[in-house]
């Protein structure tokens, strides 16, 4: 299995709590804690389900010892409005999924603890991973490294890949990917999209620019638009990769993604510590350490692609 390493290195010196699971009990048995969940994912959210499960494992009971106020929006202005609403409701902790949600929460409060769960570039929000300042801590992805790895795997699986269209959520780009692609002899074309309502026009642009491969980045913000992009890619016989793991039926040829369930269990552990009185700047930011490579042989067959044995041996899951 492949492993992604952060460009700034993995955080060291994480407390024993983060290395060994602990049995947890609410510091105030009769108190109900209110948690605000802010996300760009519209509709059913498996990350929220995993977070609830992590809290349950720590003996918190939803509706009794905790109540979660879940809010979601894709528009940045709407996220700021929702963050302000949660702050006015005086939640005990804000949990944010993704960069836009974290930014909205950061703008809304400098007092209520914020747990990033996760964010792709923590250095936008904390000066140091080992000892974050202010009211923000939590979990981080190395998304640029993850997407770079996907380009490498897609090139390995489809050696003829030469013109890669990268679909990205508007306002969020990762230009470091261009140098990685160029080193593999791949030209990159960036195409912005805001969600399902914009996919058809965005995909028409990809076809017009003669793409022979597709990468979808910032998948949590794009949400189910990833499924639509993958379906259209398959219909046009274009190999596609992404970090979208909400639906095993997604027609991606290659998926390389952090283990979301593990990340949400860690997020629950952060919330547990904060509810017991810990300060955010005492809790180091933890980077993703578990990843999954998924290869879809059904899609490969439809595309006429033969997956090399080297990729199959590294895969955590093979869909056939």
Backbone torsions as a table, in degrees:
resi	resn	phi	psi	omega
1	UNK	NA	138.1	179.8
2	UNK	-78.8	152.2	178.3
3	UNK	-129.0	135.6	178.5
4	UNK	-96.6	135.3	177.5
5	UNK	-113.1	141.1	179.0
6	UNK	-67.5	148.1	177.2
7	UNK	-66.8	-18.3	179.4
8	UNK	-108.6	4.7	176.1
9	UNK	91.2	154.1	179.0
10	UNK	-75.2	148.4	-178.7
11	UNK	-70.2	134.2	176.3
12	UNK	-110.2	167.1	175.8
13	UNK	74.3	22.6	177.8
14	UNK	-69.1	139.8	-174.0
15	UNK	-60.7	161.2	-178.2
16	UNK	-60.0	-28.0	177.3
17	UNK	-56.9	-41.8	-175.2
18	UNK	-77.0	-16.0	-179.0
19	UNK	-92.6	-28.8	-175.2
20	UNK	-126.4	125.7	178.2
21	UNK	-59.9	141.9	177.7
22	UNK	-124.5	147.0	173.1
23	UNK	-73.7	135.2	-172.5
24	UNK	-124.4	144.1	174.2
25	UNK	-131.9	145.6	178.7
26	UNK	-59.1	135.5	-177.8
27	UNK	-63.9	-28.1	179.8
28	UNK	-127.7	95.4	-172.2
29	UNK	-54.4	-31.8	-175.8
30	UNK	-92.3	-3.8	-176.6
31	UNK	-90.0	139.5	172.5
32	UNK	-99.1	123.2	178.2
33	UNK	-93.6	139.7	179.8
34	UNK	-108.4	124.7	-178.7
35	UNK	-114.6	135.9	174.8
36	UNK	-102.2	126.8	178.9
37	UNK	-110.8	119.9	-177.1
38	UNK	-123.0	125.6	-172.4
39	UNK	-146.8	159.1	173.5
40	UNK	-92.8	-0.9	-178.2
41	UNK	-85.2	118.0	-179.9
42	UNK	-89.8	139.4	177.9
43	UNK	87.2	-161.8	-179.7
44	UNK	-54.0	133.1	-174.4
45	UNK	-123.4	101.0	179.5
46	UNK	-60.7	-27.9	178.0
47	UNK	-65.5	-40.3	177.2
48	UNK	-65.0	-39.8	177.3
49	UNK	-61.6	-42.4	179.3
50	UNK	-66.8	-37.0	177.8
51	UNK	-64.8	-44.0	176.7
52	UNK	-58.2	-42.5	-179.9
53	UNK	-62.7	-40.4	178.2
54	UNK	-63.0	-39.5	176.8
55	UNK	-66.2	-39.3	178.4
56	UNK	-61.0	-39.8	178.6
57	UNK	-64.0	-21.9	178.2
58	UNK	-97.7	17.3	173.9
59	UNK	72.4	22.5	170.7
60	UNK	-92.2	138.4	-177.7
61	UNK	-113.5	116.4	-178.9
62	UNK	-62.7	126.7	-178.5
63	UNK	94.9	-13.3	178.6
64	UNK	-119.0	-70.2	179.6
65	UNK	-87.2	-19.3	175.8
66	UNK	-138.7	154.6	169.0
67	UNK	-134.8	129.7	-177.9
68	UNK	-104.0	124.0	175.5
69	UNK	-100.4	99.8	-175.3
70	UNK	-91.7	130.1	178.4
71	UNK	-133.9	144.3	179.6
72	UNK	-149.2	149.3	176.4
73	UNK	-165.0	152.7	177.1
74	UNK	-96.8	-26.5	179.9
75	UNK	-79.0	134.8	-177.2
76	UNK	-61.2	-39.3	179.0
77	UNK	-63.9	-39.2	178.2
78	UNK	-66.0	-38.8	177.5
79	UNK	-61.8	-40.5	178.3
80	UNK	-63.7	-39.7	178.0
81	UNK	-62.7	-45.2	-179.3
82	UNK	-66.5	-38.4	177.1
83	UNK	-61.4	-44.1	177.6
84	UNK	-61.3	-38.0	178.4
85	UNK	-62.6	-44.9	179.9
86	UNK	-65.3	-37.2	178.0
87	UNK	-65.1	-42.9	179.1
88	UNK	-64.5	-27.8	177.1
89	UNK	-80.7	-0.1	174.0
90	UNK	57.5	49.6	174.4
91	UNK	-63.7	154.8	-178.6
92	UNK	-78.3	-35.0	178.7
93	UNK	-144.0	142.2	172.2
94	UNK	-104.1	129.1	176.7
95	UNK	-112.4	126.2	-174.3
96	UNK	-121.4	134.8	177.6
97	UNK	-110.2	108.6	177.0
98	UNK	101.7	163.4	-175.5
99	UNK	-64.3	-47.8	-176.0
100	UNK	-63.3	-42.1	179.2
101	UNK	-65.6	-40.2	179.9
102	UNK	-66.3	-41.1	178.3
103	UNK	-62.5	-41.3	179.3
104	UNK	-63.6	-42.0	178.8
105	UNK	-66.3	-40.8	179.2
106	UNK	-60.7	-39.7	179.0
107	UNK	-71.3	-24.6	-175.3
108	UNK	-84.1	-28.9	-176.5
109	UNK	-153.7	143.1	171.7
110	UNK	-113.3	9.6	-174.5
111	UNK	-115.5	-51.8	-177.9
112	UNK	-67.3	131.5	177.7
113	UNK	-60.0	138.1	178.8
114	UNK	-118.4	128.3	175.9
115	UNK	-109.4	113.7	175.1
116	UNK	-73.3	129.4	-171.4
117	UNK	-144.2	68.9	-12.9
118	UNK	-106.4	-173.9	173.6
119	UNK	-129.4	150.8	-172.9
120	UNK	-84.4	-20.8	177.2
121	UNK	-138.4	91.2	-175.2
122	UNK	-64.5	-22.2	-175.6
123	UNK	-69.8	-8.7	170.4
124	UNK	-72.3	-21.6	-170.3
125	UNK	-121.0	-22.1	178.4
126	UNK	-133.5	145.1	179.6
127	UNK	-79.7	-27.7	-177.2
128	UNK	-140.4	137.0	177.3
129	UNK	-75.5	-37.0	-175.4
130	UNK	-73.6	-29.3	177.7
131	UNK	-145.9	81.7	-177.8
132	UNK	-65.6	147.2	178.0
133	UNK	-100.2	164.1	177.6
134	UNK	77.7	-148.7	-171.7
135	UNK	-109.3	16.3	-174.8
136	UNK	-119.4	134.2	170.7
137	UNK	-150.0	-168.2	177.1
138	UNK	129.9	-138.6	-169.8
139	UNK	-123.5	150.8	-176.3
140	UNK	-133.8	142.3	169.7
141	UNK	-98.7	154.4	168.7
142	UNK	-102.0	68.9	-168.5
143	UNK	-62.3	-38.4	178.6
144	UNK	-61.4	-41.8	178.0
145	UNK	-66.4	-37.7	177.4
146	UNK	-63.1	-46.2	-179.7
147	UNK	-68.1	-35.1	175.4
148	UNK	-61.5	-41.9	178.3
149	UNK	-63.1	-37.0	179.6
150	UNK	-66.0	-38.2	176.8
151	UNK	-62.7	-43.6	179.9
152	UNK	-61.9	-44.1	-179.0
153	UNK	-67.6	-41.8	-179.9
154	UNK	-62.8	-38.0	177.1
155	UNK	-67.7	-37.2	177.6
156	UNK	-64.4	-39.8	-177.3
157	UNK	-78.8	-34.9	-179.5
158	UNK	-124.9	83.5	-175.7
159	UNK	-58.1	-23.6	-178.7
160	UNK	-79.3	-2.7	-178.9
161	UNK	-59.0	122.3	-177.0
162	UNK	-136.2	-19.9	-178.3
163	UNK	-136.6	102.2	-172.7
164	UNK	-103.4	122.1	172.3
165	UNK	-90.0	128.6	177.1
166	UNK	-107.6	112.7	174.3
167	UNK	-84.0	130.3	-179.4
168	UNK	-138.1	153.3	177.6
169	UNK	-71.3	135.9	-170.4
170	UNK	-56.2	137.2	179.1
171	UNK	86.5	-6.3	-177.7
172	UNK	-124.5	108.4	-179.5
173	UNK	-126.0	159.9	-177.5
174	UNK	-133.3	75.2	-171.8
175	UNK	-68.8	-14.3	176.4
176	UNK	-61.8	-20.2	179.9
177	UNK	-68.2	-24.7	-177.0
178	UNK	-63.3	-42.7	-179.0
179	UNK	-66.7	-37.5	177.6
180	UNK	-63.7	-43.0	179.4
181	UNK	-67.0	-43.0	-178.5
182	UNK	-60.1	-36.8	179.5
183	UNK	-64.0	-21.5	179.0
184	UNK	-99.5	8.2	-180.0
185	UNK	77.2	28.8	-177.0
186	UNK	-115.1	130.7	173.9
187	UNK	-88.8	138.3	-177.8
188	UNK	-107.4	134.9	172.7
189	UNK	-121.6	122.4	-179.4
190	UNK	-91.8	131.8	176.9
191	UNK	-130.8	121.4	-177.8
192	UNK	-84.8	141.3	174.1
193	UNK	-145.7	149.6	-176.9
194	UNK	-105.5	0.1	-178.8
195	UNK	139.1	-166.8	-172.7
196	UNK	-55.5	-40.0	-177.2
197	UNK	-65.5	-15.3	-177.5
198	UNK	-111.4	-1.2	-172.7
199	UNK	-64.9	-44.4	-175.4
200	UNK	-61.0	-45.6	179.3
201	UNK	-68.0	-37.4	178.4
202	UNK	-65.5	-39.8	-178.2
203	UNK	-71.2	-35.5	176.0
204	UNK	-59.5	-36.6	177.2
205	UNK	-66.2	-39.1	178.8
206	UNK	-62.4	-42.2	178.9
207	UNK	-65.4	-42.4	-179.6
208	UNK	-62.6	-29.3	-179.0
209	UNK	-91.6	10.8	171.7
210	UNK	57.0	48.4	175.2
211	UNK	-68.9	145.8	170.1
212	UNK	-122.6	21.0	174.4
213	UNK	-171.1	154.7	-176.3
214	UNK	-135.5	137.6	171.5
215	UNK	-125.1	133.7	178.2
216	UNK	-109.1	119.3	178.6
217	UNK	-111.8	165.5	-176.9
218	UNK	54.4	50.4	-172.0
219	UNK	-67.9	-29.3	-179.2
220	UNK	-65.1	-35.4	178.4
221	UNK	-73.7	-37.7	-179.3
222	UNK	-74.2	-24.7	175.9
223	UNK	58.3	-137.3	-174.5
224	UNK	-67.4	-7.4	172.3
225	UNK	-59.9	-26.2	177.2
226	UNK	-60.4	-41.4	178.0
227	UNK	-61.0	-42.7	-178.6
228	UNK	-66.1	-43.1	178.2
229	UNK	-62.2	-43.4	-179.3
230	UNK	-63.8	-40.9	178.9
231	UNK	-64.2	-42.3	-179.9
232	UNK	-68.4	-35.9	177.4
233	UNK	-62.0	-44.4	-179.7
234	UNK	-65.4	-40.9	179.2
235	UNK	-60.7	-30.7	178.9
236	UNK	-98.1	11.5	177.9
237	UNK	56.1	47.6	177.0
238	UNK	-114.9	124.3	177.2
239	UNK	-67.8	136.2	-176.8
240	UNK	-131.3	145.3	177.3
241	UNK	-129.9	155.7	177.9
242	UNK	-173.7	175.9	178.5
243	UNK	-105.3	26.8	-175.5
244	UNK	-89.9	113.2	-176.4
245	UNK	-127.8	34.5	179.6
246	UNK	-87.8	-18.2	-173.1
247	UNK	-147.6	115.1	-177.5
248	UNK	-65.3	-9.3	178.7
249	UNK	-89.5	-2.0	178.9
250	UNK	-56.3	133.7	-173.4
251	UNK	-85.8	44.3	174.0
252	UNK	-86.0	140.2	175.8
253	UNK	-72.1	-42.9	-176.7
254	UNK	-132.5	133.7	173.5
255	UNK	-126.7	127.8	174.4
256	UNK	-128.7	118.5	-166.2
257	UNK	-150.0	149.2	172.1
258	UNK	-69.2	153.5	180.0
259	UNK	-74.0	99.9	-175.4
260	UNK	-63.0	-40.2	-178.3
261	UNK	-61.6	-41.6	178.5
262	UNK	-64.7	-43.0	-180.0
263	UNK	-61.1	-39.8	-178.4
264	UNK	-73.1	-30.7	172.6
265	UNK	-64.1	-39.0	178.2
266	UNK	-67.3	-38.6	177.6
267	UNK	-60.7	-41.8	177.4
268	UNK	-61.0	-37.5	178.9
269	UNK	-64.9	-39.1	175.6
270	UNK	-61.4	-47.0	-179.2
271	UNK	-60.2	-42.6	178.4
272	UNK	-56.3	-47.1	-179.9
273	UNK	-63.7	-41.6	-178.9
274	UNK	-66.6	-40.4	178.7
275	UNK	-65.6	-24.1	178.4
276	UNK	-88.4	2.7	173.7
277	UNK	112.7	-3.9	177.9
278	UNK	-66.6	153.1	176.7
279	UNK	-98.1	144.5	-179.5
280	UNK	-54.2	-38.3	-176.9
281	UNK	-75.5	-1.8	173.9
282	UNK	-96.0	-4.9	-176.1
283	UNK	-113.0	108.4	-178.8
284	UNK	-59.5	147.3	173.1
285	UNK	-72.1	129.9	-177.1
286	UNK	-104.6	132.3	179.7
287	UNK	-95.0	150.5	179.2
288	UNK	-56.7	136.1	-177.9
289	UNK	-128.4	-7.5	-179.8
290	UNK	-120.9	130.4	-174.9
291	UNK	-133.9	156.6	178.5
292	UNK	-127.7	134.1	170.5
293	UNK	-106.5	123.4	-179.4
294	UNK	-120.6	128.5	179.1
295	UNK	-116.0	130.2	-176.9
296	UNK	-104.0	101.5	-178.4
297	UNK	-71.3	-27.6	176.9
298	UNK	-63.1	-44.6	178.4
299	UNK	-66.5	-41.1	179.9
300	UNK	-58.4	-41.5	-179.9
301	UNK	-64.1	-42.6	179.7
302	UNK	-65.4	-31.5	180.0
303	UNK	-85.0	-12.6	-175.2
304	UNK	73.9	29.7	-178.8
305	UNK	-102.8	133.9	174.8
306	UNK	-98.9	116.9	-178.5
307	UNK	-76.3	124.7	-180.0
308	UNK	-66.7	150.9	-178.6
309	UNK	-59.2	-32.7	-179.2
310	UNK	-59.8	-38.1	178.4
311	UNK	-74.5	-39.6	-179.9
312	UNK	-63.5	-37.3	-179.2
313	UNK	-67.8	-27.8	-179.5
314	UNK	-88.6	-12.7	-174.3
315	UNK	-69.6	137.4	173.2
316	UNK	-82.2	-26.7	-179.5
317	UNK	-145.7	137.4	175.9
318	UNK	-121.8	123.1	178.9
319	UNK	-97.8	119.0	-179.9
320	UNK	-136.3	NA	NA
